[in-house]
Amino acid sequence: MRQLQVLEAYDLLRVAYGDLGFLIGMTIASIHSDHRTNFEKLFRAAYPNKFLNGVEEKFSAMPVRRSQLDYSLAAALNSLLDTCRTSLGTAMRPVVRHRIISCVFLAALEEKYDEGTVRTAISRTSESQ
């Protein structure tokens, strides 16, 4: 009976170890390859996985840094939204503007910009002018 318990425990630990390795691999795959530590590079080389390779390709296709053109586009969209009004006739709140600009980037350029990135882009562009 003890041998069966030991074998069951071993099997559970083996599965848990595999799951842990996959979770670590997912975390590393979502880091751009230019920003990985030596450990992360070694881990990905030691544990190749077809699914993780697909995730890695998605994240490596993303730009490492935002370009000045993207910042300028966000600022231009923001200034265009200055003239827009809500159905009540009031100016749009900045949060709504940032969502709209984020959706424009996604639709036009197929790039995912969250609202915080848009806010940063607008503030950096207005500071430099």
ChimeraX commands (.cxc) that place a marker at each C-alpha (Angstrom):
marker #1 position 0.00,0.00,0.00 radius 0.5
marker #1 position 2.84,2.42,0.84 radius 0.5
marker #1 position 4.46,1.80,-2.52 radius 0.5
marker #1 position 1.24,2.86,-4.27 radius 0.5
marker #1 position 1.06,6.01,-2.17 radius 0.5
marker #1 position 4.68,6.84,-2.97 radius 0.5
marker #1 position 4.06,6.29,-6.70 radius 0.5
marker #1 position 0.93,8.46,-6.61 radius 0.5
marker #1 position 2.81,11.20,-4.78 radius 0.5
marker #1 position 5.64,10.96,-7.29 radius 0.5
marker #1 position 3.19,11.26,-10.18 radius 0.5
marker #1 position 1.51,14.32,-8.61 radius 0.5
marker #1 position 4.89,15.99,-8.04 radius 0.5
marker #1 position 5.96,15.24,-11.63 radius 0.5
marker #1 position 2.78,16.84,-13.02 radius 0.5
marker #1 position 3.11,19.84,-10.67 radius 0.5
marker #1 position 6.75,20.29,-11.70 radius 0.5
marker #1 position 5.73,20.25,-15.38 radius 0.5
marker #1 position 2.96,22.79,-14.74 radius 0.5
marker #1 position 5.34,25.05,-12.84 radius 0.5
marker #1 position 7.84,24.90,-15.69 radius 0.5
marker #1 position 5.11,25.81,-18.17 radius 0.5
marker #1 position 3.99,28.79,-16.05 radius 0.5
marker #1 position 7.56,30.03,-15.77 radius 0.5
marker #1 position 7.93,29.54,-19.52 radius 0.5
marker #1 position 4.77,31.58,-20.19 radius 0.5
marker #1 position 6.08,34.41,-18.06 radius 0.5
marker #1 position 9.44,34.37,-19.84 radius 0.5
marker #1 position 7.83,34.09,-23.29 radius 0.5
marker #1 position 5.88,37.29,-22.62 radius 0.5
marker #1 position 9.10,39.25,-22.02 radius 0.5
marker #1 position 10.63,40.77,-25.13 radius 0.5
marker #1 position 13.79,38.85,-26.03 radius 0.5
marker #1 position 15.90,42.03,-25.86 radius 0.5
marker #1 position 14.95,42.52,-22.19 radius 0.5
marker #1 position 15.52,38.99,-20.84 radius 0.5
marker #1 position 18.02,38.12,-18.16 radius 0.5
marker #1 position 20.61,35.38,-18.68 radius 0.5
marker #1 position 18.53,32.96,-16.58 radius 0.5
marker #1 position 15.45,33.63,-18.72 radius 0.5
marker #1 position 17.42,33.05,-21.92 radius 0.5
marker #1 position 18.86,29.80,-20.57 radius 0.5
marker #1 position 15.44,28.61,-19.37 radius 0.5
marker #1 position 13.81,29.18,-22.77 radius 0.5
marker #1 position 16.70,27.40,-24.49 radius 0.5
marker #1 position 16.45,24.42,-22.12 radius 0.5
marker #1 position 12.65,24.04,-22.32 radius 0.5
marker #1 position 11.46,24.46,-25.91 radius 0.5
marker #1 position 7.70,24.30,-26.30 radius 0.5
marker #1 position 5.62,24.76,-29.45 radius 0.5
marker #1 position 2.91,26.80,-27.71 radius 0.5
marker #1 position 5.44,29.00,-25.92 radius 0.5
marker #1 position 7.20,29.63,-29.23 radius 0.5
marker #1 position 3.91,31.00,-30.61 radius 0.5
marker #1 position 3.46,33.27,-27.60 radius 0.5
marker #1 position 7.06,34.40,-27.92 radius 0.5
marker #1 position 6.57,35.33,-31.59 radius 0.5
marker #1 position 3.56,37.51,-30.71 radius 0.5
marker #1 position 5.48,39.41,-28.04 radius 0.5
marker #1 position 8.68,39.77,-30.08 radius 0.5
marker #1 position 6.68,41.37,-32.90 radius 0.5
marker #1 position 5.68,44.19,-30.55 radius 0.5
marker #1 position 7.91,47.26,-30.71 radius 0.5
marker #1 position 10.34,47.63,-27.84 radius 0.5
marker #1 position 9.92,51.38,-27.68 radius 0.5
marker #1 position 7.25,53.72,-28.90 radius 0.5
marker #1 position 8.28,55.99,-31.73 radius 0.5
marker #1 position 7.99,59.75,-31.82 radius 0.5
marker #1 position 5.46,59.35,-34.64 radius 0.5
marker #1 position 3.17,57.39,-32.31 radius 0.5
marker #1 position 3.48,60.11,-29.69 radius 0.5
marker #1 position 2.73,62.80,-32.24 radius 0.5
marker #1 position -0.27,60.88,-33.53 radius 0.5
marker #1 position -1.66,60.51,-30.01 radius 0.5
marker #1 position -1.23,64.25,-29.38 radius 0.5
marker #1 position -2.88,65.13,-32.72 radius 0.5
marker #1 position -5.85,62.88,-31.98 radius 0.5
marker #1 position -6.14,64.43,-28.54 radius 0.5
marker #1 position -6.23,67.95,-29.99 radius 0.5
marker #1 position -8.90,66.89,-32.50 radius 0.5
marker #1 position -10.98,65.51,-29.65 radius 0.5
marker #1 position -10.87,68.98,-28.02 radius 0.5
marker #1 position -13.66,70.07,-30.35 radius 0.5
marker #1 position -15.86,67.03,-29.70 radius 0.5
marker #1 position -18.68,67.23,-27.18 radius 0.5
marker #1 position -20.81,64.67,-25.40 radius 0.5
marker #1 position -24.55,64.38,-25.98 radius 0.5
marker #1 position -25.02,66.82,-23.07 radius 0.5
marker #1 position -22.75,69.38,-24.75 radius 0.5
marker #1 position -19.87,69.05,-22.28 radius 0.5
marker #1 position -16.25,68.38,-23.17 radius 0.5
marker #1 position -15.12,64.76,-23.04 radius 0.5
marker #1 position -13.31,63.60,-19.96 radius 0.5
marker #1 position -9.62,62.66,-20.46 radius 0.5
marker #1 position -10.35,59.00,-19.65 radius 0.5
marker #1 position -12.83,58.79,-22.52 radius 0.5
marker #1 position -10.36,60.50,-24.85 radius 0.5
marker #1 position -7.63,58.03,-23.94 radius 0.5
marker #1 position -9.97,55.10,-24.64 radius 0.5
marker #1 position -10.91,56.53,-28.03 radius 0.5
marker #1 position -7.26,57.10,-28.97 radius 0.5
marker #1 position -6.40,53.59,-27.82 radius 0.5
marker #1 position -9.15,52.20,-30.07 radius 0.5
marker #1 position -7.86,54.25,-33.02 radius 0.5
marker #1 position -4.37,52.79,-32.61 radius 0.5
marker #1 position -5.82,49.30,-32.46 radius 0.5
marker #1 position -8.05,49.76,-35.51 radius 0.5
marker #1 position -5.65,51.73,-37.70 radius 0.5
marker #1 position -2.23,50.39,-36.77 radius 0.5
marker #1 position -3.14,47.07,-35.14 radius 0.5
marker #1 position -1.13,48.11,-32.09 radius 0.5
marker #1 position -2.42,47.72,-28.56 radius 0.5
marker #1 position -1.92,50.91,-26.58 radius 0.5
marker #1 position -3.46,50.97,-23.16 radius 0.5
marker #1 position -4.89,54.18,-21.76 radius 0.5
marker #1 position -1.85,54.78,-19.56 radius 0.5
marker #1 position 0.47,54.65,-22.56 radius 0.5
marker #1 position -1.74,57.13,-24.41 radius 0.5
marker #1 position -1.73,59.47,-21.41 radius 0.5
marker #1 position 2.07,59.26,-21.23 radius 0.5
marker #1 position 2.44,59.89,-24.97 radius 0.5
marker #1 position 0.25,62.98,-24.80 radius 0.5
marker #1 position 2.06,64.40,-21.77 radius 0.5
marker #1 position 5.51,63.77,-23.29 radius 0.5
marker #1 position 4.54,65.38,-26.56 radius 0.5
marker #1 position 3.06,68.43,-24.86 radius 0.5
marker #1 position 6.19,68.78,-22.68 radius 0.5
marker #1 position 8.52,68.75,-25.69 radius 0.5
marker #1 position 6.59,71.49,-27.52 radius 0.5
marker link #1:1,2 radius 0.2
marker link #1:2,3 radius 0.2
marker link #1:3,4 radius 0.2
marker link #1:4,5 radius 0.2
marker link #1:5,6 radius 0.2
marker link #1:6,7 radius 0.2
marker link #1:7,8 radius 0.2
marker link #1:8,9 radius 0.2
marker link #1:9,10 radius 0.2
marker link #1:10,11 radius 0.2
marker link #1:11,12 radius 0.2
marker link #1:12,13 radius 0.2
marker link #1:13,14 radius 0.2
marker link #1:14,15 radius 0.2
marker link #1:15,16 radius 0.2
marker link #1:16,17 radius 0.2
marker link #1:17,18 radius 0.2
marker link #1:18,19 radius 0.2
marker link #1:19,20 radius 0.2
marker link #1:20,21 radius 0.2
marker link #1:21,22 radius 0.2
marker link #1:22,23 radius 0.2
marker link #1:23,24 radius 0.2
marker link #1:24,25 radius 0.2
marker link #1:25,26 radius 0.2
marker link #1:26,27 radius 0.2
marker link #1:27,28 radius 0.2
marker link #1:28,29 radius 0.2
marker link #1:29,30 radius 0.2
marker link #1:30,31 radius 0.2
marker link #1:31,32 radius 0.2
marker link #1:32,33 radius 0.2
marker link #1:33,34 radius 0.2
marker link #1:34,35 radius 0.2
marker link #1:35,36 radius 0.2
marker link #1:36,37 radius 0.2
marker link #1:37,38 radius 0.2
marker link #1:38,39 radius 0.2
marker link #1:39,40 radius 0.2
marker link #1:40,41 radius 0.2
marker link #1:41,42 radius 0.2
marker link #1:42,43 radius 0.2
marker link #1:43,44 radius 0.2
marker link #1:44,45 radius 0.2
marker link #1:45,46 radius 0.2
marker link #1:46,47 radius 0.2
marker link #1:47,48 radius 0.2
marker link #1:48,49 radius 0.2
marker link #1:49,50 radius 0.2
marker link #1:50,51 radius 0.2
marker link #1:51,52 radius 0.2
marker link #1:52,53 radius 0.2
marker link #1:53,54 radius 0.2
marker link #1:54,55 radius 0.2
marker link #1:55,56 radius 0.2
marker link #1:56,57 radius 0.2
marker link #1:57,58 radius 0.2
marker link #1:58,59 radius 0.2
marker link #1:59,60 radius 0.2
marker link #1:60,61 radius 0.2
marker link #1:61,62 radius 0.2
marker link #1:62,63 radius 0.2
marker link #1:63,64 radius 0.2
marker link #1:64,65 radius 0.2
marker link #1:65,66 radius 0.2
marker link #1:66,67 radius 0.2
marker link #1:67,68 radius 0.2
marker link #1:68,69 radius 0.2
marker link #1:69,70 radius 0.2
marker link #1:70,71 radius 0.2
marker link #1:71,72 radius 0.2
marker link #1:72,73 radius 0.2
marker link #1:73,74 radius 0.2
marker link #1:74,75 radius 0.2
marker link #1:75,76 radius 0.2
marker link #1:76,77 radius 0.2
marker link #1:77,78 radius 0.2
marker link #1:78,79 radius 0.2
marker link #1:79,80 radius 0.2
marker link #1:80,81 radius 0.2
marker link #1:81,82 radius 0.2
marker link #1:82,83 radius 0.2
marker link #1:83,84 radius 0.2
marker link #1:84,85 radius 0.2
marker link #1:85,86 radius 0.2
marker link #1:86,87 radius 0.2
marker link #1:87,88 radius 0.2
marker link #1:88,89 radius 0.2
marker link #1:89,90 radius 0.2
marker link #1:90,91 radius 0.2
marker link #1:91,92 radius 0.2
marker link #1:92,93 radius 0.2
marker link #1:93,94 radius 0.2
marker link #1:94,95 radius 0.2
marker link #1:95,96 radius 0.2
marker link #1:96,97 radius 0.2
marker link #1:97,98 radius 0.2
marker link #1:98,99 radius 0.2
marker link #1:99,100 radius 0.2
marker link #1:100,101 radius 0.2
marker link #1:101,102 radius 0.2
marker link #1:102,103 radius 0.2
marker link #1:103,104 radius 0.2
marker link #1:104,105 radius 0.2
marker link #1:105,106 radius 0.2
marker link #1:106,107 radius 0.2
marker link #1:107,108 radius 0.2
marker link #1:108,109 radius 0.2
marker link #1:109,110 radius 0.2
marker link #1:110,111 radius 0.2
marker link #1:111,112 radius 0.2
marker link #1:112,113 radius 0.2
marker link #1:113,114 radius 0.2
marker link #1:114,115 radius 0.2
marker link #1:115,116 radius 0.2
marker link #1:116,117 radius 0.2
marker link #1:117,118 radius 0.2
marker link #1:118,119 radius 0.2
marker link #1:119,120 radius 0.2
marker link #1:120,121 radius 0.2
marker link #1:121,122 radius 0.2
marker link #1:122,123 radius 0.2
marker link #1:123,124 radius 0.2
marker link #1:124,125 radius 0.2
marker link #1:125,126 radius 0.2
marker link #1:126,127 radius 0.2
marker link #1:127,128 radius 0.2
marker link #1:128,129 radius 0.2
view
